[in-house]
Amino acid sequence: MPGSVNRQRTDARTERWREHKLALRREFVDAAFRALAEHGPEVSMDEIAAEAGTVKPKLYRHFAAKSDLAGAVSERMGEILWQRLLPNMNLRDAPRVTIRRGLEAYVNVVDEYPNVFKFLMRTDSEPLMESGKEIAGVIANVLKEFLSATDLDAELADPSAYAVVGAVGAATEWWMRTRTMPKDKFVTHLATMTWGALDAVLREQGITLDPDRAVEL
């Protein structure tokens, strides 16, 4: 019985310490976002530590290297992307409406956190890449529903979805770097390009959809 009580106390202390470490990591990620907004994508670990109100050695106790912190920042960015995208991905709406809303949400996030995206482009951003793959997977599943419903080639869905997501990502990186086009015009162009690519795939399979009319899956 005493041994069981001691184990419970030890487990409770371990859990509290784990939660404390996680909370500190979240605070450091918050500080990284603020430091990036102030100092830009070349931000140093010293500047992030100062923003967090601590010193660099303490920061390194929680993140082994700058790339480790970049991974945590990337995870947070992926969470933000999903929080903004999911409410706008109502597949019961007209295709053009769904595409436009999704792209607008994505570009708004990039516009809100430009230095974070530039920072992640310079470092290993695997969690953010995974979010991109998940988004591509959602698009692929929608295409598969369209194609499978007519017994046509659903294998085209995956490469088509990844091609669209890759093109949107590359175009947005260009826009973020150059800013030669107003945001609303850029989103409209992206939506036109995205629908055009998906429409071409569907037409190749004998499916013609009205982009301004809701589709029953």
PyMOL commands that place a pseudoatom at each C-alpha (Angstrom):
pseudoatom trace, name=CA, resn=MET, resi=1, chain=A, elem=C, hetatm=0, pos=[0.000, 0.000, 0.000]
pseudoatom trace, name=CA, resn=PRO, resi=2, chain=A, elem=C, hetatm=0, pos=[2.714, 2.592, 0.902]
pseudoatom trace, name=CA, resn=GLY, resi=3, chain=A, elem=C, hetatm=0, pos=[4.559, 1.675, -2.301]
pseudoatom trace, name=CA, resn=SER, resi=4, chain=A, elem=C, hetatm=0, pos=[1.399, 2.317, -4.329]
pseudoatom trace, name=CA, resn=VAL, resi=5, chain=A, elem=C, hetatm=0, pos=[0.932, 5.731, -2.702]
pseudoatom trace, name=CA, resn=ASN, resi=6, chain=A, elem=C, hetatm=0, pos=[4.565, 6.662, -3.414]
pseudoatom trace, name=CA, resn=ARG, resi=7, chain=A, elem=C, hetatm=0, pos=[4.174, 5.636, -7.060]
pseudoatom trace, name=CA, resn=GLN, resi=8, chain=A, elem=C, hetatm=0, pos=[1.037, 7.771, -7.356]
pseudoatom trace, name=CA, resn=ARG, resi=9, chain=A, elem=C, hetatm=0, pos=[2.886, 10.766, -5.868]
pseudoatom trace, name=CA, resn=THR, resi=10, chain=A, elem=C, hetatm=0, pos=[5.822, 10.199, -8.209]
pseudoatom trace, name=CA, resn=ASP, resi=11, chain=A, elem=C, hetatm=0, pos=[3.496, 9.885, -11.200]
pseudoatom trace, name=CA, resn=ALA, resi=12, chain=A, elem=C, hetatm=0, pos=[1.680, 13.090, -10.186]
pseudoatom trace, name=CA, resn=ARG, resi=13, chain=A, elem=C, hetatm=0, pos=[4.980, 14.988, -9.845]
pseudoatom trace, name=CA, resn=THR, resi=14, chain=A, elem=C, hetatm=0, pos=[6.146, 13.644, -13.207]
pseudoatom trace, name=CA, resn=GLU, resi=15, chain=A, elem=C, hetatm=0, pos=[2.919, 14.734, -14.862]
pseudoatom trace, name=CA, resn=ARG, resi=16, chain=A, elem=C, hetatm=0, pos=[3.109, 18.200, -13.303]
pseudoatom trace, name=CA, resn=TRP, resi=17, chain=A, elem=C, hetatm=0, pos=[6.714, 18.576, -14.484]
pseudoatom trace, name=CA, resn=ARG, resi=18, chain=A, elem=C, hetatm=0, pos=[5.754, 17.429, -17.983]
pseudoatom trace, name=CA, resn=GLU, resi=19, chain=A, elem=C, hetatm=0, pos=[2.899, 19.954, -18.108]
pseudoatom trace, name=CA, resn=HIS, resi=20, chain=A, elem=C, hetatm=0, pos=[5.249, 22.663, -16.806]
pseudoatom trace, name=CA, resn=LYS, resi=21, chain=A, elem=C, hetatm=0, pos=[7.771, 21.932, -19.566]
pseudoatom trace, name=CA, resn=LEU, resi=22, chain=A, elem=C, hetatm=0, pos=[5.046, 21.978, -22.208]
pseudoatom trace, name=CA, resn=ALA, resi=23, chain=A, elem=C, hetatm=0, pos=[3.757, 25.300, -20.893]
pseudoatom trace, name=CA, resn=LEU, resi=24, chain=A, elem=C, hetatm=0, pos=[7.264, 26.774, -21.040]
pseudoatom trace, name=CA, resn=ARG, resi=25, chain=A, elem=C, hetatm=0, pos=[7.722, 25.546, -24.604]
pseudoatom trace, name=CA, resn=ARG, resi=26, chain=A, elem=C, hetatm=0, pos=[4.411, 27.191, -25.568]
pseudoatom trace, name=CA, resn=GLU, resi=27, chain=A, elem=C, hetatm=0, pos=[5.566, 30.447, -23.958]
pseudoatom trace, name=CA, resn=PHE, resi=28, chain=A, elem=C, hetatm=0, pos=[8.841, 30.291, -25.884]
pseudoatom trace, name=CA, resn=VAL, resi=29, chain=A, elem=C, hetatm=0, pos=[6.959, 29.709, -29.142]
pseudoatom trace, name=CA, resn=ASP, resi=30, chain=A, elem=C, hetatm=0, pos=[4.754, 32.725, -28.346]
pseudoatom trace, name=CA, resn=ALA, resi=31, chain=A, elem=C, hetatm=0, pos=[7.926, 34.730, -27.764]
pseudoatom trace, name=CA, resn=ALA, resi=32, chain=A, elem=C, hetatm=0, pos=[9.370, 33.487, -31.066]
pseudoatom trace, name=CA, resn=PHE, resi=33, chain=A, elem=C, hetatm=0, pos=[6.286, 34.763, -32.922]
pseudoatom trace, name=CA, resn=ARG, resi=34, chain=A, elem=C, hetatm=0, pos=[6.634, 38.181, -31.258]
pseudoatom trace, name=CA, resn=ALA, resi=35, chain=A, elem=C, hetatm=0, pos=[10.379, 38.323, -31.921]
pseudoatom trace, name=CA, resn=LEU, resi=36, chain=A, elem=C, hetatm=0, pos=[9.866, 37.378, -35.565]
pseudoatom trace, name=CA, resn=ALA, resi=37, chain=A, elem=C, hetatm=0, pos=[7.292, 40.136, -35.959]
pseudoatom trace, name=CA, resn=GLU, resi=38, chain=A, elem=C, hetatm=0, pos=[9.759, 42.663, -34.505]
pseudoatom trace, name=CA, resn=HIS, resi=39, chain=A, elem=C, hetatm=0, pos=[13.133, 41.466, -35.843]
pseudoatom trace, name=CA, resn=GLY, resi=40, chain=A, elem=C, hetatm=0, pos=[12.224, 39.599, -39.040]
pseudoatom trace, name=CA, resn=PRO, resi=41, chain=A, elem=C, hetatm=0, pos=[13.091, 36.111, -40.302]
pseudoatom trace, name=CA, resn=GLU, resi=42, chain=A, elem=C, hetatm=0, pos=[16.793, 36.513, -39.383]
pseudoatom trace, name=CA, resn=VAL, resi=43, chain=A, elem=C, hetatm=0, pos=[15.847, 36.618, -35.695]
pseudoatom trace, name=CA, resn=SER, resi=44, chain=A, elem=C, hetatm=0, pos=[18.476, 35.239, -33.310]
pseudoatom trace, name=CA, resn=MET, resi=45, chain=A, elem=C, hetatm=0, pos=[18.044, 32.948, -30.337]
pseudoatom trace, name=CA, resn=ASP, resi=46, chain=A, elem=C, hetatm=0, pos=[19.267, 35.816, -28.122]
pseudoatom trace, name=CA, resn=GLU, resi=47, chain=A, elem=C, hetatm=0, pos=[16.441, 38.029, -29.401]
pseudoatom trace, name=CA, resn=ILE, resi=48, chain=A, elem=C, hetatm=0, pos=[13.865, 35.279, -28.855]
pseudoatom trace, name=CA, resn=ALA, resi=49, chain=A, elem=C, hetatm=0, pos=[15.169, 34.664, -25.337]
pseudoatom trace, name=CA, resn=ALA, resi=50, chain=A, elem=C, hetatm=0, pos=[15.019, 38.398, -24.570]
pseudoatom trace, name=CA, resn=GLU, resi=51, chain=A, elem=C, hetatm=0, pos=[11.434, 38.541, -25.838]
pseudoatom trace, name=CA, resn=ALA, resi=52, chain=A, elem=C, hetatm=0, pos=[10.624, 35.634, -23.506]
pseudoatom trace, name=CA, resn=GLY, resi=53, chain=A, elem=C, hetatm=0, pos=[12.246, 37.487, -20.597]
pseudoatom trace, name=CA, resn=THR, resi=54, chain=A, elem=C, hetatm=0, pos=[15.000, 34.924, -20.118]
pseudoatom trace, name=CA, resn=VAL, resi=55, chain=A, elem=C, hetatm=0, pos=[18.501, 34.064, -21.328]
pseudoatom trace, name=CA, resn=LYS, resi=56, chain=A, elem=C, hetatm=0, pos=[19.639, 31.905, -24.225]
pseudoatom trace, name=CA, resn=PRO, resi=57, chain=A, elem=C, hetatm=0, pos=[20.988, 28.989, -22.096]
pseudoatom trace, name=CA, resn=LYS, resi=58, chain=A, elem=C, hetatm=0, pos=[17.513, 28.513, -20.587]
pseudoatom trace, name=CA, resn=LEU, resi=59, chain=A, elem=C, hetatm=0, pos=[16.004, 28.537, -24.072]
pseudoatom trace, name=CA, resn=TYR, resi=60, chain=A, elem=C, hetatm=0, pos=[18.440, 25.805, -25.106]
pseudoatom trace, name=CA, resn=ARG, resi=61, chain=A, elem=C, hetatm=0, pos=[17.284, 23.646, -22.191]
pseudoatom trace, name=CA, resn=HIS, resi=62, chain=A, elem=C, hetatm=0, pos=[13.947, 23.309, -23.964]
pseudoatom trace, name=CA, resn=PHE, resi=63, chain=A, elem=C, hetatm=0, pos=[15.104, 23.461, -27.590]
pseudoatom trace, name=CA, resn=ALA, resi=64, chain=A, elem=C, hetatm=0, pos=[18.322, 21.662, -28.467]
pseudoatom trace, name=CA, resn=ALA, resi=65, chain=A, elem=C, hetatm=0, pos=[18.936, 23.882, -31.494]
pseudoatom trace, name=CA, resn=LYS, resi=66, chain=A, elem=C, hetatm=0, pos=[17.352, 26.687, -33.485]
pseudoatom trace, name=CA, resn=SER, resi=67, chain=A, elem=C, hetatm=0, pos=[15.952, 24.045, -35.862]
pseudoatom trace, name=CA, resn=ASP, resi=68, chain=A, elem=C, hetatm=0, pos=[14.168, 22.430, -32.897]
pseudoatom trace, name=CA, resn=LEU, resi=69, chain=A, elem=C, hetatm=0, pos=[12.496, 25.755, -32.073]
pseudoatom trace, name=CA, resn=ALA, resi=70, chain=A, elem=C, hetatm=0, pos=[11.654, 26.182, -35.773]
pseudoatom trace, name=CA, resn=GLY, resi=71, chain=A, elem=C, hetatm=0, pos=[9.893, 22.808, -35.648]
pseudoatom trace, name=CA, resn=ALA, resi=72, chain=A, elem=C, hetatm=0, pos=[7.755, 23.999, -32.727]
pseudoatom trace, name=CA, resn=VAL, resi=73, chain=A, elem=C, hetatm=0, pos=[6.979, 27.277, -34.529]
pseudoatom trace, name=CA, resn=SER, resi=74, chain=A, elem=C, hetatm=0, pos=[6.060, 25.261, -37.621]
pseudoatom trace, name=CA, resn=GLU, resi=75, chain=A, elem=C, hetatm=0, pos=[3.695, 23.071, -35.606]
pseudoatom trace, name=CA, resn=ARG, resi=76, chain=A, elem=C, hetatm=0, pos=[1.968, 26.163, -34.223]
pseudoatom trace, name=CA, resn=MET, resi=77, chain=A, elem=C, hetatm=0, pos=[1.693, 27.600, -37.740]
pseudoatom trace, name=CA, resn=GLY, resi=78, chain=A, elem=C, hetatm=0, pos=[0.134, 24.349, -38.946]
pseudoatom trace, name=CA, resn=GLU, resi=79, chain=A, elem=C, hetatm=0, pos=[-2.435, 24.536, -36.151]
pseudoatom trace, name=CA, resn=ILE, resi=80, chain=A, elem=C, hetatm=0, pos=[-3.288, 28.120, -37.087]
pseudoatom trace, name=CA, resn=LEU, resi=81, chain=A, elem=C, hetatm=0, pos=[-3.687, 27.143, -40.742]
pseudoatom trace, name=CA, resn=TRP, resi=82, chain=A, elem=C, hetatm=0, pos=[-6.115, 24.352, -39.915]
pseudoatom trace, name=CA, resn=GLN, resi=83, chain=A, elem=C, hetatm=0, pos=[-8.101, 26.566, -37.536]
pseudoatom trace, name=CA, resn=ARG, resi=84, chain=A, elem=C, hetatm=0, pos=[-8.552, 29.120, -40.321]
pseudoatom trace, name=CA, resn=LEU, resi=85, chain=A, elem=C, hetatm=0, pos=[-9.058, 26.684, -43.193]
pseudoatom trace, name=CA, resn=LEU, resi=86, chain=A, elem=C, hetatm=0, pos=[-11.497, 24.152, -41.766]
pseudoatom trace, name=CA, resn=PRO, resi=87, chain=A, elem=C, hetatm=0, pos=[-14.417, 26.582, -41.188]
pseudoatom trace, name=CA, resn=ASN, resi=88, chain=A, elem=C, hetatm=0, pos=[-14.042, 27.705, -44.810]
pseudoatom trace, name=CA, resn=MET, resi=89, chain=A, elem=C, hetatm=0, pos=[-13.959, 24.238, -46.375]
pseudoatom trace, name=CA, resn=ASN, resi=90, chain=A, elem=C, hetatm=0, pos=[-17.692, 23.563, -46.607]
pseudoatom trace, name=CA, resn=LEU, resi=91, chain=A, elem=C, hetatm=0, pos=[-17.821, 21.068, -49.440]
pseudoatom trace, name=CA, resn=ARG, resi=92, chain=A, elem=C, hetatm=0, pos=[-21.580, 21.541, -49.767]
pseudoatom trace, name=CA, resn=ASP, resi=93, chain=A, elem=C, hetatm=0, pos=[-21.099, 25.050, -51.158]
pseudoatom trace, name=CA, resn=ALA, resi=94, chain=A, elem=C, hetatm=0, pos=[-20.522, 25.842, -54.815]
pseudoatom trace, name=CA, resn=PRO, resi=95, chain=A, elem=C, hetatm=0, pos=[-16.958, 24.839, -55.858]
pseudoatom trace, name=CA, resn=ARG, resi=96, chain=A, elem=C, hetatm=0, pos=[-15.912, 28.392, -56.703]
pseudoatom trace, name=CA, resn=VAL, resi=97, chain=A, elem=C, hetatm=0, pos=[-17.133, 29.634, -53.304]
pseudoatom trace, name=CA, resn=THR, resi=98, chain=A, elem=C, hetatm=0, pos=[-15.340, 26.865, -51.390]
pseudoatom trace, name=CA, resn=ILE, resi=99, chain=A, elem=C, hetatm=0, pos=[-12.091, 27.354, -53.315]
pseudoatom trace, name=CA, resn=ARG, resi=100, chain=A, elem=C, hetatm=0, pos=[-12.145, 31.131, -52.896]
pseudoatom trace, name=CA, resn=ARG, resi=101, chain=A, elem=C, hetatm=0, pos=[-12.866, 30.969, -49.164]
pseudoatom trace, name=CA, resn=GLY, resi=102, chain=A, elem=C, hetatm=0, pos=[-10.158, 28.392, -48.544]
pseudoatom trace, name=CA, resn=LEU, resi=103, chain=A, elem=C, hetatm=0, pos=[-7.541, 30.303, -50.521]
pseudoatom trace, name=CA, resn=GLU, resi=104, chain=A, elem=C, hetatm=0, pos=[-8.502, 33.596, -48.896]
pseudoatom trace, name=CA, resn=ALA, resi=105, chain=A, elem=C, hetatm=0, pos=[-8.103, 32.054, -45.445]
pseudoatom trace, name=CA, resn=TYR, resi=106, chain=A, elem=C, hetatm=0, pos=[-4.688, 30.653, -46.393]
pseudoatom trace, name=CA, resn=VAL, resi=107, chain=A, elem=C, hetatm=0, pos=[-3.383, 33.889, -47.914]
pseudoatom trace, name=CA, resn=ASN, resi=108, chain=A, elem=C, hetatm=0, pos=[-4.691, 35.868, -44.917]
pseudoatom trace, name=CA, resn=VAL, resi=109, chain=A, elem=C, hetatm=0, pos=[-2.620, 33.678, -42.576]
pseudoatom trace, name=CA, resn=VAL, resi=110, chain=A, elem=C, hetatm=0, pos=[0.484, 34.196, -44.718]
pseudoatom trace, name=CA, resn=ASP, resi=111, chain=A, elem=C, hetatm=0, pos=[-0.212, 37.942, -44.787]
pseudoatom trace, name=CA, resn=GLU, resi=112, chain=A, elem=C, hetatm=0, pos=[-0.660, 38.026, -41.013]
pseudoatom trace, name=CA, resn=TYR, resi=113, chain=A, elem=C, hetatm=0, pos=[2.562, 36.099, -40.271]
pseudoatom trace, name=CA, resn=PRO, resi=114, chain=A, elem=C, hetatm=0, pos=[4.921, 36.888, -43.181]
pseudoatom trace, name=CA, resn=ASN, resi=115, chain=A, elem=C, hetatm=0, pos=[8.109, 36.727, -41.115]
pseudoatom trace, name=CA, resn=VAL, resi=116, chain=A, elem=C, hetatm=0, pos=[7.111, 33.369, -39.646]
pseudoatom trace, name=CA, resn=PHE, resi=117, chain=A, elem=C, hetatm=0, pos=[6.699, 31.871, -43.115]
pseudoatom trace, name=CA, resn=LYS, resi=118, chain=A, elem=C, hetatm=0, pos=[9.989, 33.397, -44.308]
pseudoatom trace, name=CA, resn=PHE, resi=119, chain=A, elem=C, hetatm=0, pos=[11.701, 32.038, -41.189]
pseudoatom trace, name=CA, resn=LEU, resi=120, chain=A, elem=C, hetatm=0, pos=[10.311, 28.543, -41.809]
pseudoatom trace, name=CA, resn=MET, resi=121, chain=A, elem=C, hetatm=0, pos=[11.411, 28.630, -45.436]
pseudoatom trace, name=CA, resn=ARG, resi=122, chain=A, elem=C, hetatm=0, pos=[14.981, 29.050, -44.189]
pseudoatom trace, name=CA, resn=THR, resi=123, chain=A, elem=C, hetatm=0, pos=[14.764, 26.135, -41.764]
pseudoatom trace, name=CA, resn=ASP, resi=124, chain=A, elem=C, hetatm=0, pos=[13.350, 22.630, -41.535]
pseudoatom trace, name=CA, resn=SER, resi=125, chain=A, elem=C, hetatm=0, pos=[9.558, 23.069, -41.511]
pseudoatom trace, name=CA, resn=GLU, resi=126, chain=A, elem=C, hetatm=0, pos=[8.442, 19.439, -41.667]
pseudoatom trace, name=CA, resn=PRO, resi=127, chain=A, elem=C, hetatm=0, pos=[5.286, 19.921, -39.508]
pseudoatom trace, name=CA, resn=LEU, resi=128, chain=A, elem=C, hetatm=0, pos=[4.127, 22.691, -41.848]
pseudoatom trace, name=CA, resn=MET, resi=129, chain=A, elem=C, hetatm=0, pos=[4.829, 20.434, -44.828]
pseudoatom trace, name=CA, resn=GLU, resi=130, chain=A, elem=C, hetatm=0, pos=[2.738, 17.756, -43.150]
pseudoatom trace, name=CA, resn=SER, resi=131, chain=A, elem=C, hetatm=0, pos=[-0.140, 20.229, -42.857]
pseudoatom trace, name=CA, resn=GLY, resi=132, chain=A, elem=C, hetatm=0, pos=[0.211, 20.914, -46.574]
pseudoatom trace, name=CA, resn=LYS, resi=133, chain=A, elem=C, hetatm=0, pos=[0.031, 17.191, -47.254]
pseudoatom trace, name=CA, resn=GLU, resi=134, chain=A, elem=C, hetatm=0, pos=[-3.101, 16.912, -45.116]
pseudoatom trace, name=CA, resn=ILE, resi=135, chain=A, elem=C, hetatm=0, pos=[-4.733, 19.767, -47.032]
pseudoatom trace, name=CA, resn=ALA, resi=136, chain=A, elem=C, hetatm=0, pos=[-3.806, 18.068, -50.300]
pseudoatom trace, name=CA, resn=GLY, resi=137, chain=A, elem=C, hetatm=0, pos=[-5.300, 14.859, -48.916]
pseudoatom trace, name=CA, resn=VAL, resi=138, chain=A, elem=C, hetatm=0, pos=[-8.625, 16.605, -48.251]
pseudoatom trace, name=CA, resn=ILE, resi=139, chain=A, elem=C, hetatm=0, pos=[-8.712, 17.932, -51.818]
pseudoatom trace, name=CA, resn=ALA, resi=140, chain=A, elem=C, hetatm=0, pos=[-7.785, 14.479, -53.121]
pseudoatom trace, name=CA, resn=ASN, resi=141, chain=A, elem=C, hetatm=0, pos=[-10.630, 12.839, -51.198]
pseudoatom trace, name=CA, resn=VAL, resi=142, chain=A, elem=C, hetatm=0, pos=[-13.139, 15.317, -52.647]
pseudoatom trace, name=CA, resn=LEU, resi=143, chain=A, elem=C, hetatm=0, pos=[-11.909, 14.583, -56.164]
pseudoatom trace, name=CA, resn=LYS, resi=144, chain=A, elem=C, hetatm=0, pos=[-12.099, 10.859, -55.478]
pseudoatom trace, name=CA, resn=GLU, resi=145, chain=A, elem=C, hetatm=0, pos=[-15.731, 11.226, -54.421]
pseudoatom trace, name=CA, resn=PHE, resi=146, chain=A, elem=C, hetatm=0, pos=[-16.515, 13.002, -57.675]
pseudoatom trace, name=CA, resn=LEU, resi=147, chain=A, elem=C, hetatm=0, pos=[-14.639, 10.488, -59.799]
pseudoatom trace, name=CA, resn=SER, resi=148, chain=A, elem=C, hetatm=0, pos=[-15.630, 7.315, -57.952]
pseudoatom trace, name=CA, resn=ALA, resi=149, chain=A, elem=C, hetatm=0, pos=[-19.315, 8.267, -58.115]
pseudoatom trace, name=CA, resn=THR, resi=150, chain=A, elem=C, hetatm=0, pos=[-19.126, 7.914, -61.902]
pseudoatom trace, name=CA, resn=ASP, resi=151, chain=A, elem=C, hetatm=0, pos=[-16.826, 4.860, -61.934]
pseudoatom trace, name=CA, resn=LEU, resi=152, chain=A, elem=C, hetatm=0, pos=[-14.062, 6.900, -63.564]
pseudoatom trace, name=CA, resn=ASP, resi=153, chain=A, elem=C, hetatm=0, pos=[-10.352, 7.053, -62.787]
pseudoatom trace, name=CA, resn=ALA, resi=154, chain=A, elem=C, hetatm=0, pos=[-10.052, 8.066, -59.122]
pseudoatom trace, name=CA, resn=GLU, resi=155, chain=A, elem=C, hetatm=0, pos=[-6.262, 7.533, -59.260]
pseudoatom trace, name=CA, resn=LEU, resi=156, chain=A, elem=C, hetatm=0, pos=[-5.952, 10.990, -60.813]
pseudoatom trace, name=CA, resn=ALA, resi=157, chain=A, elem=C, hetatm=0, pos=[-7.157, 12.608, -57.586]
pseudoatom trace, name=CA, resn=ASP, resi=158, chain=A, elem=C, hetatm=0, pos=[-3.927, 12.362, -55.577]
pseudoatom trace, name=CA, resn=PRO, resi=159, chain=A, elem=C, hetatm=0, pos=[-1.451, 13.795, -58.126]
pseudoatom trace, name=CA, resn=SER, resi=160, chain=A, elem=C, hetatm=0, pos=[-3.984, 16.484, -59.087]
pseudoatom trace, name=CA, resn=ALA, resi=161, chain=A, elem=C, hetatm=0, pos=[-4.487, 17.572, -55.474]
pseudoatom trace, name=CA, resn=TYR, resi=162, chain=A, elem=C, hetatm=0, pos=[-0.765, 17.689, -54.700]
pseudoatom trace, name=CA, resn=ALA, resi=163, chain=A, elem=C, hetatm=0, pos=[-0.099, 19.608, -57.919]
pseudoatom trace, name=CA, resn=VAL, resi=164, chain=A, elem=C, hetatm=0, pos=[-2.712, 22.221, -56.991]
pseudoatom trace, name=CA, resn=VAL, resi=165, chain=A, elem=C, hetatm=0, pos=[-1.425, 22.603, -53.419]
pseudoatom trace, name=CA, resn=GLY, resi=166, chain=A, elem=C, hetatm=0, pos=[2.165, 22.857, -54.656]
pseudoatom trace, name=CA, resn=ALA, resi=167, chain=A, elem=C, hetatm=0, pos=[1.242, 25.511, -57.231]
pseudoatom trace, name=CA, resn=VAL, resi=168, chain=A, elem=C, hetatm=0, pos=[-0.695, 27.549, -54.643]
pseudoatom trace, name=CA, resn=GLY, resi=169, chain=A, elem=C, hetatm=0, pos=[2.231, 27.364, -52.217]
pseudoatom trace, name=CA, resn=ALA, resi=170, chain=A, elem=C, hetatm=0, pos=[4.759, 28.471, -54.851]
pseudoatom trace, name=CA, resn=ALA, resi=171, chain=A, elem=C, hetatm=0, pos=[2.539, 31.306, -56.077]
pseudoatom trace, name=CA, resn=THR, resi=172, chain=A, elem=C, hetatm=0, pos=[1.925, 32.529, -52.536]
pseudoatom trace, name=CA, resn=GLU, resi=173, chain=A, elem=C, hetatm=0, pos=[5.655, 32.493, -51.803]
pseudoatom trace, name=CA, resn=TRP, resi=174, chain=A, elem=C, hetatm=0, pos=[6.148, 34.684, -54.906]
pseudoatom trace, name=CA, resn=TRP, resi=175, chain=A, elem=C, hetatm=0, pos=[3.376, 37.058, -53.810]
pseudoatom trace, name=CA, resn=MET, resi=176, chain=A, elem=C, hetatm=0, pos=[4.723, 37.305, -50.277]
pseudoatom trace, name=CA, resn=ARG, resi=177, chain=A, elem=C, hetatm=0, pos=[8.191, 38.108, -51.648]
pseudoatom trace, name=CA, resn=THR, resi=178, chain=A, elem=C, hetatm=0, pos=[7.180, 40.630, -54.324]
pseudoatom trace, name=CA, resn=ARG, resi=179, chain=A, elem=C, hetatm=0, pos=[3.812, 42.090, -53.259]
pseudoatom trace, name=CA, resn=THR, resi=180, chain=A, elem=C, hetatm=0, pos=[3.312, 43.336, -56.825]
pseudoatom trace, name=CA, resn=MET, resi=181, chain=A, elem=C, hetatm=0, pos=[-0.393, 42.457, -56.822]
pseudoatom trace, name=CA, resn=PRO, resi=182, chain=A, elem=C, hetatm=0, pos=[-3.153, 43.524, -54.374]
pseudoatom trace, name=CA, resn=LYS, resi=183, chain=A, elem=C, hetatm=0, pos=[-4.118, 40.683, -52.059]
pseudoatom trace, name=CA, resn=ASP, resi=184, chain=A, elem=C, hetatm=0, pos=[-7.736, 40.475, -53.215]
pseudoatom trace, name=CA, resn=LYS, resi=185, chain=A, elem=C, hetatm=0, pos=[-6.682, 40.331, -56.865]
pseudoatom trace, name=CA, resn=PHE, resi=186, chain=A, elem=C, hetatm=0, pos=[-4.087, 37.673, -56.045]
pseudoatom trace, name=CA, resn=VAL, resi=187, chain=A, elem=C, hetatm=0, pos=[-6.655, 35.495, -54.230]
pseudoatom trace, name=CA, resn=THR, resi=188, chain=A, elem=C, hetatm=0, pos=[-9.048, 35.861, -57.179]
pseudoatom trace, name=CA, resn=HIS, resi=189, chain=A, elem=C, hetatm=0, pos=[-6.278, 34.764, -59.549]
pseudoatom trace, name=CA, resn=LEU, resi=190, chain=A, elem=C, hetatm=0, pos=[-5.406, 31.801, -57.340]
pseudoatom trace, name=CA, resn=ALA, resi=191, chain=A, elem=C, hetatm=0, pos=[-9.069, 30.748, -57.217]
pseudoatom trace, name=CA, resn=THR, resi=192, chain=A, elem=C, hetatm=0, pos=[-9.371, 30.980, -61.009]
pseudoatom trace, name=CA, resn=MET, resi=193, chain=A, elem=C, hetatm=0, pos=[-6.175, 28.979, -61.488]
pseudoatom trace, name=CA, resn=THR, resi=194, chain=A, elem=C, hetatm=0, pos=[-7.175, 26.346, -58.930]
pseudoatom trace, name=CA, resn=TRP, resi=195, chain=A, elem=C, hetatm=0, pos=[-10.665, 25.852, -60.333]
pseudoatom trace, name=CA, resn=GLY, resi=196, chain=A, elem=C, hetatm=0, pos=[-9.255, 25.746, -63.870]
pseudoatom trace, name=CA, resn=ALA, resi=197, chain=A, elem=C, hetatm=0, pos=[-6.846, 22.938, -62.929]
pseudoatom trace, name=CA, resn=LEU, resi=198, chain=A, elem=C, hetatm=0, pos=[-9.500, 20.895, -61.123]
pseudoatom trace, name=CA, resn=ASP, resi=199, chain=A, elem=C, hetatm=0, pos=[-12.055, 21.505, -63.880]
pseudoatom trace, name=CA, resn=ALA, resi=200, chain=A, elem=C, hetatm=0, pos=[-9.564, 20.272, -66.490]
pseudoatom trace, name=CA, resn=VAL, resi=201, chain=A, elem=C, hetatm=0, pos=[-9.063, 17.012, -64.578]
pseudoatom trace, name=CA, resn=LEU, resi=202, chain=A, elem=C, hetatm=0, pos=[-12.819, 16.492, -64.211]
pseudoatom trace, name=CA, resn=ARG, resi=203, chain=A, elem=C, hetatm=0, pos=[-13.506, 17.274, -67.864]
pseudoatom trace, name=CA, resn=GLU, resi=204, chain=A, elem=C, hetatm=0, pos=[-10.830, 14.816, -68.909]
pseudoatom trace, name=CA, resn=GLN, resi=205, chain=A, elem=C, hetatm=0, pos=[-12.908, 12.215, -67.099]
pseudoatom trace, name=CA, resn=GLY, resi=206, chain=A, elem=C, hetatm=0, pos=[-16.148, 13.354, -68.737]
pseudoatom trace, name=CA, resn=ILE, resi=207, chain=A, elem=C, hetatm=0, pos=[-17.433, 15.385, -65.758]
pseudoatom trace, name=CA, resn=THR, resi=208, chain=A, elem=C, hetatm=0, pos=[-18.655, 18.941, -66.304]
pseudoatom trace, name=CA, resn=LEU, resi=209, chain=A, elem=C, hetatm=0, pos=[-19.565, 20.985, -63.218]
pseudoatom trace, name=CA, resn=ASP, resi=210, chain=A, elem=C, hetatm=0, pos=[-20.985, 24.451, -62.806]
pseudoatom trace, name=CA, resn=PRO, resi=211, chain=A, elem=C, hetatm=0, pos=[-18.489, 26.155, -60.427]
pseudoatom trace, name=CA, resn=ASP, resi=212, chain=A, elem=C, hetatm=0, pos=[-21.246, 28.440, -59.121]
pseudoatom trace, name=CA, resn=ARG, resi=213, chain=A, elem=C, hetatm=0, pos=[-23.678, 25.681, -58.249]
pseudoatom trace, name=CA, resn=ALA, resi=214, chain=A, elem=C, hetatm=0, pos=[-23.533, 23.465, -55.154]
pseudoatom trace, name=CA, resn=VAL, resi=215, chain=A, elem=C, hetatm=0, pos=[-22.594, 19.859, -55.862]
pseudoatom trace, name=CA, resn=GLU, resi=216, chain=A, elem=C, hetatm=0, pos=[-24.285, 16.897, -54.203]
pseudoatom trace, name=CA, resn=LEU, resi=217, chain=A, elem=C, hetatm=0, pos=[-21.639, 14.347, -53.258]
for i in range(1, 217): cmd.bond("trace and resi %d" % i, "trace and resi %d" % (i + 1))
show_as sticks, trace
zoom trace
